[in-house]
Amino acid sequence: MLQPSYTQIMKKLNAEGTSKLTSRYSIVIATAKRARQIIDIVNEQAAANKEADKTGEKVSASVKSKQAAELNEQLKSKKPISIAVEEIYSAKIMMSEYYAEDK
């Protein structure tokens, strides 16, 4: 079971006033979307690195590549869903009733 639970997330976010959540569905959907974003970011960067290796070009150190490197490091010890739950709980990701956005 993942910690924090959806009730803990809902209580914290509602208490902080960052959002007003009324359903577990919102948290589940936002978490799933963020986990998919994490996977996509890491996969896109891996594909860019592979393409750069083939052509001999250097990959620029953009914000996305730094974020991908950070997420890739976290993925060595955690699953994408665990990272997403932690990001939502720590308010790194802003949630509204039916979606999540990067801060």
CYANA upper distance limits for C-alpha pairs under 8 A (distance plus 0.5 A):
  2 LEU  CA     82 SER  CA      7.49
  3 GLN  CA     85 VAL  CA      8.49
  4 PRO  CA      8 GLN  CA      6.36
  4 PRO  CA      9 ILE  CA      7.00
  4 PRO  CA     85 VAL  CA      7.98
  4 PRO  CA     86 GLU  CA      8.23
  4 PRO  CA     89 TYR  CA      7.91
  5 SER  CA      9 ILE  CA      6.83
  6 TYR  CA     10 MET  CA      6.52
  6 TYR  CA     24 ARG  CA      6.99
  6 TYR  CA     27 ILE  CA      7.26
  6 TYR  CA     28 VAL  CA      8.45
  7 THR  CA     11 LYS  CA      6.55
  7 THR  CA     24 ARG  CA      8.26
  8 GLN  CA     12 LYS  CA      6.60
  9 ILE  CA     13 LEU  CA      6.58
  9 ILE  CA     88 ILE  CA      8.11
  9 ILE  CA     89 TYR  CA      6.01
 10 MET  CA     14 ASN  CA      6.48
 10 MET  CA     21 LEU  CA      6.83
 10 MET  CA     22 THR  CA      8.42
 10 MET  CA     24 ARG  CA      8.37
 10 MET  CA     27 ILE  CA      8.27
 11 LYS  CA     15 ALA  CA      6.42
 12 LYS  CA     16 GLU  CA      6.61
 12 LYS  CA     89 TYR  CA      8.00
 13 LEU  CA     17 GLY  CA      6.76
 13 LEU  CA     18 THR  CA      6.34
 13 LEU  CA     19 SER  CA      6.55
 13 LEU  CA     20 LYS  CA      7.84
 13 LEU  CA     21 LEU  CA      8.19
 13 LEU  CA     89 TYR  CA      7.99
 13 LEU  CA     91 ALA  CA      8.22
 14 ASN  CA     18 THR  CA      7.16
 14 ASN  CA     19 SER  CA      6.30
 14 ASN  CA     20 LYS  CA      5.80
 14 ASN  CA     21 LEU  CA      6.99
 18 THR  CA     94 MET  CA      8.07
 18 THR  CA     95 MET  CA      8.48
 19 SER  CA     94 MET  CA      8.45
 19 SER  CA     95 MET  CA      7.05
 19 SER  CA     96 SER  CA      6.52
 19 SER  CA     97 GLU  CA      8.36
 20 LYS  CA     96 SER  CA      7.77
 20 LYS  CA     97 GLU  CA      7.69
 21 LEU  CA     26 SER  CA      7.79
 21 LEU  CA     96 SER  CA      7.70
 21 LEU  CA     97 GLU  CA      6.25
 22 THR  CA     26 SER  CA      8.44
 22 THR  CA     97 GLU  CA      8.00
 23 SER  CA     27 ILE  CA      7.84
 23 SER  CA     97 GLU  CA      8.38
 24 ARG  CA     28 VAL  CA      6.73
 25 TYR  CA     29 ILE  CA      6.54
 25 TYR  CA     98 TYR  CA      8.36
 26 SER  CA     30 ALA  CA      6.51
 26 SER  CA     96 SER  CA      8.27
 26 SER  CA     97 GLU  CA      6.00
 26 SER  CA     98 TYR  CA      5.37
 26 SER  CA     99 TYR  CA      7.30
 27 ILE  CA     31 THR  CA      6.44
 27 ILE  CA     98 TYR  CA      8.35
 28 VAL  CA     32 ALA  CA      6.62
 29 ILE  CA     33 LYS  CA      6.59
 29 ILE  CA     98 TYR  CA      7.46
 29 ILE  CA     99 TYR  CA      7.29
 30 ALA  CA     34 ARG  CA      6.63
 30 ALA  CA     95 MET  CA      7.57
 30 ALA  CA     98 TYR  CA      7.29
 30 ALA  CA     99 TYR  CA      5.44
 30 ALA  CA    100 ALA  CA      5.46
 31 THR  CA     35 ALA  CA      6.60
 31 THR  CA     81 ILE  CA      7.24
 31 THR  CA     84 ALA  CA      6.04
 31 THR  CA     85 VAL  CA      6.56
 31 THR  CA     88 ILE  CA      7.92
 31 THR  CA    100 ALA  CA      8.19
 32 ALA  CA     36 ARG  CA      6.74
 32 ALA  CA     81 ILE  CA      7.36
 32 ALA  CA     84 ALA  CA      8.21
 33 LYS  CA     37 GLN  CA      6.73
 33 LYS  CA     99 TYR  CA      8.24
 33 LYS  CA    100 ALA  CA      7.86
 34 ARG  CA     38 ILE  CA      6.68
 34 ARG  CA     81 ILE  CA      8.38
 34 ARG  CA     84 ALA  CA      6.16
 34 ARG  CA    100 ALA  CA      7.52
 35 ALA  CA     39 ILE  CA      6.89
 35 ALA  CA     80 PRO  CA      5.44
 35 ALA  CA     81 ILE  CA      5.60
 35 ALA  CA     83 ILE  CA      7.87
 35 ALA  CA     84 ALA  CA      5.94
 36 ARG  CA     40 ASP  CA      6.63
 36 ARG  CA     80 PRO  CA      8.17
 37 GLN  CA     41 ILE  CA      6.51
 38 ILE  CA     42 VAL  CA      6.82
 38 ILE  CA     71 LEU  CA      7.53
 38 ILE  CA     80 PRO  CA      6.95
 38 ILE  CA     84 ALA  CA      8.47
 39 ILE  CA     43 ASN  CA      6.59
 39 ILE  CA     80 PRO  CA      7.42
 40 ASP  CA     44 GLU  CA      6.44
 41 ILE  CA     45 GLN  CA      6.78
 41 ILE  CA     64 LYS  CA      8.11
 41 ILE  CA     68 ALA  CA      6.34
 42 VAL  CA     46 ALA  CA      6.69
 42 VAL  CA     68 ALA  CA      5.58
 42 VAL  CA     69 ALA  CA      8.07
 42 VAL  CA     71 LEU  CA      7.49
 42 VAL  CA     72 ASN  CA      6.79
 43 ASN  CA     47 ALA  CA      6.64
 44 GLU  CA     48 ALA  CA      6.66
 45 GLN  CA     49 ASN  CA      6.59
 45 GLN  CA     65 SER  CA      6.86
 45 GLN  CA     68 ALA  CA      6.94
 46 ALA  CA     50 LYS  CA      6.62
 47 ALA  CA     51 GLU  CA      6.62
 48 ALA  CA     52 ALA  CA      6.56
 48 ALA  CA     59 VAL  CA      7.99
 49 ASN  CA     53 ASP  CA      6.65
 49 ASN  CA     59 VAL  CA      7.09
 50 LYS  CA     54 LYS  CA      6.92
 51 GLU  CA     55 THR  CA      6.87
 52 ALA  CA     56 GLY  CA      6.12
 52 ALA  CA     57 GLU  CA      5.41
 52 ALA  CA     58 LYS  CA      6.62
 52 ALA  CA     59 VAL  CA      6.90
 53 ASP  CA     57 GLU  CA      7.14
 53 ASP  CA     58 LYS  CA      8.33
 60 SER  CA     65 SER  CA      8.31
 61 ALA  CA     65 SER  CA      6.34
 61 ALA  CA     66 LYS  CA      7.07
 62 SER  CA     66 LYS  CA      6.82
 63 VAL  CA     67 GLN  CA      6.61
 64 LYS  CA     68 ALA  CA      6.46
 65 SER  CA     69 ALA  CA      6.58
 66 LYS  CA     70 GLU  CA      6.72
 67 GLN  CA     71 LEU  CA      6.62
 68 ALA  CA     72 ASN  CA      6.37
 69 ALA  CA     73 GLU  CA      6.71
 70 GLU  CA     74 GLN  CA      6.92
 71 LEU  CA     75 LEU  CA      6.60
 72 ASN  CA     76 LYS  CA      7.24
 73 GLU  CA     77 SER  CA      8.28
 74 GLN  CA     78 LYS  CA      6.54
 74 GLN  CA     83 ILE  CA      8.13
 75 LEU  CA     79 LYS  CA      6.34
 75 LEU  CA     80 PRO  CA      7.22
 78 LYS  CA     82 SER  CA      6.73
 78 LYS  CA     83 ILE  CA      7.21
 79 LYS  CA     83 ILE  CA      7.02
 80 PRO  CA     84 ALA  CA      6.66
 81 ILE  CA     85 VAL  CA      6.69
 82 SER  CA     86 GLU  CA      6.76
 83 ILE  CA     87 GLU  CA      6.67
 84 ALA  CA     88 ILE  CA      6.69
 85 VAL  CA     89 TYR  CA      6.58
 86 GLU  CA     90 SER  CA      6.52
 87 GLU  CA     91 ALA  CA      6.55
 87 GLU  CA     92 LYS  CA      5.49
 87 GLU  CA     93 ILE  CA      6.33
 88 ILE  CA     92 LYS  CA      6.47
 88 ILE  CA     93 ILE  CA      5.59
 88 ILE  CA     94 MET  CA      7.59
 88 ILE  CA     95 MET  CA      8.04
 92 LYS  CA    102 ASP  CA      7.43
 92 LYS  CA    103 LYS  CA      6.50
 93 ILE  CA    100 ALA  CA      6.76
 93 ILE  CA    101 GLU  CA      6.12
 93 ILE  CA    102 ASP  CA      5.37
 93 ILE  CA    103 LYS  CA      5.99
 94 MET  CA    100 ALA  CA      6.08
 94 MET  CA    101 GLU  CA      5.70
 94 MET  CA    102 ASP  CA      6.73
 94 MET  CA    103 LYS  CA      6.48
 95 MET  CA     99 TYR  CA      6.36
 95 MET  CA    100 ALA  CA      4.90
 95 MET  CA    101 GLU  CA      6.89
 96 SER  CA    100 ALA  CA      6.93
